[in-house]
Amino acid sequence: MDDDKLCVIDIDIHKDKSIEEIDKIRQNLIDTLPPNVGLVKTAHGGLHIYCNRNYYRLPSNRNVKVAITDSFDIDVFAQMTKFKIENGQETKEIVQNRVVAPNTAIREIKNNQRVTLKYEAVNDWENVSHLASLREILDKWNIDIEMSYKDYAQQQHDRIYGVQIIDDGAIEQMNDELAQACVDGLKNLEIHNNPQPINMEVSLQSVFSGLYDITNESIRAEGMKNIRQFNKLSTNADKNYGQVSSNGERKQNPWILTKILRYHNKDYYEQIIKPLLKKNYETKKKEKQILINQTLIPNKIDLQDVFTLLDMQEKTANGEYKNEEQIVMDLTRLLVYYEGETEDIYTIKGYDSICDTQVLYHKLEGTVYKQLEKININFNNQKTDEKSDGKKESRPLTANHIFKKYASKFAKKGCKFISEDPKILTVFQGYRYKKLDTIDYECLQKYLDLIKETIAVGDDRVYEYILNWIAWMIQNPGKKSRAAIVLQSKQSICKNRFTDVIAELTSRYSCPNITNIDEFTGRFNSLVENKMFAVLNEMMNYNDSKKGVATVMKSIISDLTIRINGKNQPRRTAENVMNIIYVTNADMPVQLDTDDRRHLVCACKTIHQVTEEHKEDADYFNELSSSYTQEFYENLMTFFLE
């Protein structure tokens, strides 16, 4: 268990009790506890109860006598603060909060004799995976010592506002407004000679140390004058004024003045100094935000990168993020937005389980916000809350809050299939299969034979046209050939095995099986956006008219833009980069004009077919399918790229 979660309840049973009474009290307390706690009998018969703090907001590390009875007292120890706090800044000095470990022996003098006492483990709790929560135990005893969120937040804010160390380790200079306020507050104080902790008394040295580092000379001079004029100096302080004054020059820190006022002029501190500290903090925070926005270089969305929102959720759950900048950098690997016709369009990278690859999804703002709201930010395993505007309750900090805060890092001018402009989202990011140095034609032969013998019906001109059509498309991503291929034949002769290979080569940018023309022109046609290859497989007729299909497809084949109407997506006009192949078993799949120039119609030849009469052809199809390996696709990609 992490140190900041472990908590120890110390039951100190009064020593004036007999051993029998102590044992009975201890056992009665144990009987009230849940089973999953660590129990240690202390040297004098008391009890240490080990439990899980579980975000219970204790006032401090050491909470002494939170409950007092006639027989025992209760203390609660936990690590609320690991390091000592000075002027709102954590120091490197660890706060010591010692509890004697189980099975430890101590020695003490009793009745003039040295005796050995032991802290004995009562139960076997070291192997317990989940300790009971502190809240559960205290609730059973009707003890409530938890700070309200308001007080807890105020405590944290007071510390933050008082931070005086800047990022390079130097002491921050105090601005004139705050310096003047500190000088005005140094009145009616009792100032002593000998240095003591500031929370106990004000010393001359601490006052001089603060005043000497005020950069404005007139404010500093006024402060020096006010020391004797408006305050009461002890005899020794007045006597050693000059000597202490010179010592103060060696240890300069203006922020000591705010601490002096916090302890010794509390009303003035609350009314004047604290608001100015908050103002100073907010100014620094804003300046830092501007600096981050100026210097933070966002990542690009990379479809080869397998990182998704799921990975981000796991990282936040494990507390792997240390700051907001790290979250922004990961978010920029996944998300961009750009201005649309009526509203902003959000594009987010996600995993397509069908294609087994990363793809881009276009979504509405509200949909993206809901996804980001599910990612609760947990910096280094610390619970992080933000206050809702105008509300008392708190809510978890989420990735959506970070996204909105750094929105400029996700903005693009627009989206294109291919663009050299870094301010435009580029959809095409290369093919899935790499280009080889040489081609192994043997592993391609079955597929090339399929194209020539079955698809091109042995016609060399058609065979070359089809190969060139595919090669031109792959070599020119984002461009249209403006000519479609129609494959017409009987069933089960390998037409789809031909087109499936092309779809796999252009994976991420292909639609291997479209059966309804509405997916091109209907209400929900986002499927075809940014697709360079599409297969129309036995597509349903448009208005039951073959001529209607041809008319609609004519514009889709040749037009350079397409209107996208996606479900739960903003309407938009996108580039039309599709190259199309029809696959059909119908005798008359589409009605074309006699002078049509946009279609190559192939009446495919039945060379192999799985039927009752040709059952042996199943072996051919199995061999063909099994030849489609990684090696095959890489060689075929190389073949078409050359």
MISEGU-810619 format. One record per residue (C-alpha): x, y, z; residue in three letters. Coordinates in steps of 0.5 Angstrom, whole numbers, plus 2048, in hexadecimal, padded with zeros to 3 digits. Layout:
# MISEGU-810619
XYZALA;...
END
This chain:
# MISEGU-810619
800800800MET;8028077FEASP;80580B804ASP;800810803ASP;7FA80B804LYS;7FD80780ALEU;7FA80A811CYS;7FB808818VAL;7F680981EILE;7F9809824ASP;7F580782AILE;7F9809831ASP;7F6805836ILE;7F780983DHIS;7FD806841LYS;7F9806848ASP;7F5800846LYS;7F67F9848SER;7F97F4842ILE;7F27F1842GLU;7EE7F7841GLU;7F37F983CILE;7F27F2838ASP;7EB7F3839LYS;7EB7FA836ILE;7EF7F8830ARG;7EB7F282EGLN;7E57F682FASN;7E87FB82ALEU;7EA7F5825ILE;7E37F2825ASP;7E07F9822THR;7E57F881CLEU;7E47F6815PRO;7E97EF814PRO;7ED7F280FASN;7F17F7813VAL;7F87F6816GLY;7F97F581ELEU;7FF7F6822VAL;7FF7F6829LYS;8037FC82CTHR;8087FB831ALA;8047FE837HIS;7FE7FA835GLY;7FB7FF830GLY;7F97FE829LEU;7FB800822HIS;7F67FF81CILE;7F97FF815TYR;7F4801810CYS;7F3805809ASN;7F280C80AARG;7EE80C803ASN;7EE814802TYR;7EC815809TYR;7EE81D80AARG;7F181D810LEU;7F3824813PRO;7FA822814SER;7FF81C814ASN;7FF81B81BARG;7F881C81EASN;7F981B826VAL;7F381982BLYS;7ED81A825VAL;7E981682AALA;7EA816832ILE;7E7811837THR;7E880F83EASP;7EC80983CSER;7EF80B836PHE;7F1810831ASP;7F180F829ILE;7F6812824ASP;7F681281DVAL;7FD812819PHE;7FD813811ALA;80281680CGLN;7FD81C809MET;804820808THR;80A81C807LYS;80F822807PHE;80F82880BLYS;80C82E809ILE;80F835809GLU;80C83B806ASN;807837802GLY;80D8337FFGLN;80F82C800GLU;81682B803THR;81A825802LYS;81A82480AGLU;81581E80BILE;81081E810VAL;811819815GLN;80B815818ASN;80E80F81CARG;80A80981EVAL;80D803821VAL;80D7FD81CALA;80A7F781EPRO;80F7F1821ASN;8137F7824THR;8167F682BALA;8187FC82FILE;81B7FD836ARG;81980283CGLU;81B802843ILE;815800848LYS;8167FF84FASN;81D80084EASN;81E7FB84AGLN;81F7FA842ARG;8197F783FVAL;8187F5837THR;8117F6835LEU;80F7F482ELYS;80A7F7828TYR;8077F0826GLU;8027EF820ALA;7FC7EC822VAL;7F97EA81BASN;7FD7E8815ASP;7FB7EE811TRP;8017EF80DGLU;7FE7EB807ASN;7F77EE807VAL;7F67F1800SER;7F17F7802HIS;7F17FA809LEU;7EB7FD80CALA;7EA80480BSER;7EB809811LEU;7E480C80FARG;7E1805811GLU;7E4805817ILE;7E380C81ALEU;7DC80B818ASP;7DB80581CLYS;7DD809822TRP;7DA810820ASN;7E081481FILE;7E081981AASP;7E781D819ILE;7E781E811GLU;7E882580FMET;7E282780ASER;7E4828803TYR;7E4830804LYS;7E9830809ASP;7ED82B806TYR;7ED82F7FFALA;7EF835803GLN;7F5832807GLN;7F882F800GLN;7F68367FDHIS;7FA83A803ASP;800836801ARG;8008377FAILE;7FF83E7FATYR;80583F7FFGLY;80A83B7FAVAL;8108407F9GLN;81483B7F5ILE;81483C7EEILE;8168367E9ASP;81D8387E8ASP;81E8377F0GLY;81F83F7F1ALA;81A8437F6ILE;8158467F3GLU;81584E7F3GLN;80F8517F7MET;80B8567F2ASN;80A85D7F5ASP;80385C7F7GLU;8048577FBLEU;80A85A7FEALA;807860800GLN;80185C803ALA;806858807CYS;80A85F80AVAL;80386280CASP;80185B810GLY;80885C814LEU;80586081ALYS;80385E821ASN;808858821LEU;80C856827GLU;813855824ILE;818851828HIS;820851827ASN;821849827ASN;81F846821PRO;819841822GLN;81583D81EPRO;81084281AILE;80A83F81DASN;80C840824MET;80F847824GLU;81184D81FVAL;81984E81FSER;81C85481CLEU;82084F818GLN;81A84C814SER;817853813VAL;81E856810PHE;81F85080CSER;818851809GLY;819859808LEU;820858805TYR;81D8547FFASP;8188597FDILE;81A85C7F6THR;8168637F7ASN;81B8677FBGLU;81686C7FDSER;811866800ILE;817863803ARG;81986A806ALA;81286B809GLU;81286480CGLY;81986580FMET;81686B812LYS;810868815ASN;814863819ILE;81586781FARG;80F86C81DGLN;80986881DPHE;80C862821ASN;80E860828LYS;81585D829LEU;81885A82FSER;81E85D832THR;82385882FASN;820859828ALA;820860829ASP;82886082CLYS;82A85B826ASN;82685F820TYR;82C86181CGLY;83085A81DGLN;82A85681BVAL;82885B815SER;82F859812SER;82D851813ASN;827852810GLY;82A854809GLU;82D84D809ARG;827849809LYS;82284D804GLN;81B84A803ASN;81584F802PRO;810849803TRP;81284980BILE;80E84F80CLEU;80784B809THR;80984680ELYS;80A84B814ILE;80384E812LEU;800847812ARG;801845819TYR;80284C81CHIS;7FD851819ASN;7F884C817LYS;7F2850815ASP;7F6854811TYR;7F984E80DTYR;7F284B80CGLU;7EF852809GLN;7F5855805ILE;7FB850804ILE;7F7849803LYS;7F384D7FDPRO;7FA8507FALEU;7FD8497FBLEU;7F88467F7LYS;7F884B7F2LYS;7FF84A7F1ASN;7FE8437F0TYR;7F98437EBGLU;7FE8487E7THR;8038437E7LYS;7FF83E7E5LYS;7FC8417DFLYS;8038437DDGLU;80583C7DELYS;7FF83A7DAGLN;80183F7D4ILE;80883C7D4LEU;8068357D4ILE;8018377CEASN;80783A7CBGLN;80C8357CBTHR;80882E7CBLEU;80982B7C5ILE;8038267C4PRO;80481F7C1ASN;80181D7BALYS;7FC8187BAILE;8008127B7ASP;7FB80C7B5LEU;8018077B6GLN;8018097BDASP;7FD8047C1VAL;7FC8097C7PHE;7F480A7C8THR;7F080D7CDLEU;7F08067D0LEU;7F78077D2ASP;7F680E7D4MET;7F180C7D9GLN;7F68067DCGLU;7FB80B7DDLYS;7F78107E1THR;7F480A7E5ALA;7FB8087E6ASN;7FD80F7E8GLY;8038107E3GLU;8018177E1TYR;80581C7E5LYS;8038237E2ASN;7FD8257DDGLU;8038267D7GLU;80481F7D7GLN;7FC81E7D6ILE;7FC8237D1VAL;80181F7CDMET;7FE8197CDASP;7F781C7CBLEU;7FA81F7C5THR;7FC8187C3ARG;7F58177C3LEU;7F081D7C1LEU;7F08237BDVAL;7EA8287BBTYR;7E982C7B5TYR;7E48317B3GLU;7DE82E7AFGLY;7D88327ACGLU;7D38327B2THR;7D78307B7GLU;7DE82D7B9ASP;7E08267B7ILE;7E48227BBTYR;7E881C7B9THR;7EB8177BEILE;7EF8117BCLYS;7ED80A7BEGLY;7ED8027BDTYR;7E97FF7B8ASP;7E97F87BASER;7E67F57B3ILE;7EC7F87AFCYS;7F17F77B5ASP;7F47FE7B5THR;7F38057B7GLN;7EF80A7B3VAL;7EC8117B4LEU;7E58127B6TYR;7E18197B5HIS;7DC81A7BBLYS;7D88207BELEU;7DB8247C4GLU;7D68217C9GLY;7D881A7C7THR;7E081C7C8VAL;7DE81F7CFTYR;7DB8197D1LYS;7E18157D0GLN;7E68197D3LEU;7E181A7D9GLU;7E28137DBLYS;7EA8147DBILE;7EB8167E3ASN;7F28197E4ILE;7F68167E9ASN;7FD81A7EAPHE;8028157EDASN;7FC8117F1ASN;7FA8187F4GLN;7F28197F4LYS;7F181F7F0THR;7EB8237F0ASP;7E882A7EDGLU;7E382E7F0LYS;7DD82F7EBSER;7DC8367E9ASP;7D78397EEGLY;7D68337F2LYS;7D88307F9LYS;7D98297F7GLU;7DF8277F3SER;7E08227EDARG;7E681E7EBPRO;7EB8217E6LEU;7EA81E7DFTHR;7ED81E7D8ALA;7E78227D6ASN;7EA8287DAHIS;7F18277D8ILE;7EE8277D1PHE;7EA82E7D1LYS;7F08317D5LYS;7F58307D0TYR;7F08307CAALA;7F58347C5SER;7F982E7C5LYS;7F482A7C2PHE;7F282F7BCALA;7F382D7B5LYS;7F18317AFLYS;7ED82C7ACGLY;7EE8247A9CYS;7F08227A3LYS;7F281B7A0PHE;7F981D79FILE;7FC8247A1SER;8038267A2GLU;80082C7A6ASP;80282A7AEPRO;7FC82E7B0LYS;7F782A7ACILE;7F58237AELEU;7F881E7A9THR;7F48177A9VAL;7F98137A4PHE;7FF8117A8GLN;80280B7A4GLY;8008047A3TYR;7FF7FE7A7ARG;8047FA7A3TYR;80B7FC7A2LYS;80F7FD79BLYS;8147F779ALEU;81B7F8796ASP;8197F2792THR;8137EE790ILE;8127E7790ASP;80D7E678ATYR;80C7DF78CGLU;8087E0792CYS;8047E578ELEU;8027E0788GLN;7FC7DD78BLYS;7F97E478CTYR;7FB7E7785LEU;7F97E1782ASP;7F27E2785LEU;7F27E9782ILE;7F47E777BLYS;7F07E177AGLU;7EA7E277ETHR;7E97EA77FILE;7EC7EC778ALA;7E97E5774VAL;7F07E4772GLY;7F07EB76EASP;7F77EE76EASP;7F57F576DARG;7F07F5773VAL;7F57F1777TYR;7FA7F7777GLU;7F47FC778TYR;7F27F977EILE;7F97F9781LEU;7FA80077FASN;7F4802782TRP;7F67FF788ILE;7FD801788ALA;7FB809786TRP;7F680978CMET;7FC806791ILE;80180B78EGLN;7FD81178EASN;7F9811795PRO;7F4816796GLY;7F281678ELYS;7ED81378ALYS;7ED80F784SER;7E6812782ARG;7E580B77FALA;7E2805782ALA;7E27FD781ILE;7DC7F9781VAL;7DD7F1782LEU;7D77ED780GLN;7D77E6780SER;7D47E0783LYS;7D47DE78BGLN;7DA7DC78ESER;7E07DD789ILE;7E57E178DCYS;7E27E878CLYS;7E37EA793ASN;7E97E7794ARG;7EC7EB78FPHE;7E97F2792THR;7EA7F0799ASP;7F27F0798VAL;7F17F7795ILE;7ED7F979BALA;7F37F67A0GLU;7F87F979CLEU;7F580079DTHR;7F27FE7A4SER;7F08047A8ARG;7EE8087A2TYR;7E980379FSER;7E280079FCYS;7E27F979DPRO;7DB7F779DASN;7D67FD79CILE;7CF7FA79ATHR;7CA80079AASN;7CB806796ILE;7C880A79CASP;7CF80979FGLU;7D280E79APHE;7CC813799THR;7C781179FGLY;7C68147A6ARG;7CC8107A9PHE;7D28107A4ASN;7D88127A8SER;7DA80B7A7LEU;7DD80D7A0VAL;7E18137A3GLU;7E88137A1ASN;7E880C79ELYS;7EC80C798MET;7E9805796PHE;7E2802796ALA;7DF7FC794VAL;7D77FC792LEU;7D57F5793ASN;7CE7F3790GLU;7CC7FA792MET;7C57FB793MET;7C27FF78DASN;7C080778ETYR;7B980878EASN;7B880178BASP;7BB804784SER;7C2802781LYS;7C280877DLYS;7C280C784GLY;7C8808787VAL;7CC80A781ALA;7CA811781THR;7CB811789VAL;7D280E788MET;7D4812782LYS;7D5818787SER;7D881478CILE;7DD811787ILE;7DF818785SER;7DE81D78AASP;7E381F78ELEU;7DF821794THR;7DA81D798ILE;7D481F79DARG;7D581B7A4ILE;7CF81A7A8ASN;7D18167AEGLY;7CD8147B4LYS;7CF8187BAASN;7D481C7B6GLN;7D48237B3PRO;7D28237ACARG;7D88257A7ARG;7DB8257A0THR;7E182179FALA;7E681F79AGLU;7E3819795ASN;7E9815794VAL;7E680E793MET;7E880978DASN;7E280478CILE;7E17FD78AILE;7DA7FA789TYR;7D97F378BVAL;7D37EF789THR;7D07E9786ASN;7CA7EC783ALA;7C97EC77BASP;7C87F377BMET;7CB7F7781PRO;7CB7FE77EVAL;7C8801778GLN;7CD805775LEU;7CD80A76FASP;7D0807768THR;7D680D769ASP;7D780C770ASP;7DF80D772ARG;7DF80C779ARG;7DE80477AHIS;7E27FE778LEU;7DD7F8778VAL;7E07F2778CYS;7DC7EB777ALA;7E07E777BCYS;7E27E0779LYS;7E07DA77DTHR;7E77D677EILE;7E57D3785HIS;7DF7D3789GLN;7DD7CF78FVAL;7D67CB78DTHR;7D47C478EGLU;7D77C3787GLU;7DE7C6788HIS;7DF7C4790LYS;7E67C378EGLU;7E77CB78DASP;7E67CC794ALA;7EE7CA795ASP;7EF7D0790TYR;7EC7D5794PHE;7EF7D279BASN;7F67D3798GLU;7F47DA795LEU;7F27DC79CSER;7F87D979FSER;7FD7DD79BSER;7FA7E479DTYR;8007E47A2THR;8047EA7A5GLN;8097E97A0GLU;8047E879APHE;8017EF79CTYR;8087F279DGLU;80A7F0796ASN;8047F2793LEU;8047F9796MET;80B7F9793THR;8097F778CPHE;8047FC78CPHE;80880278ELEU;80D800789GLU;
END
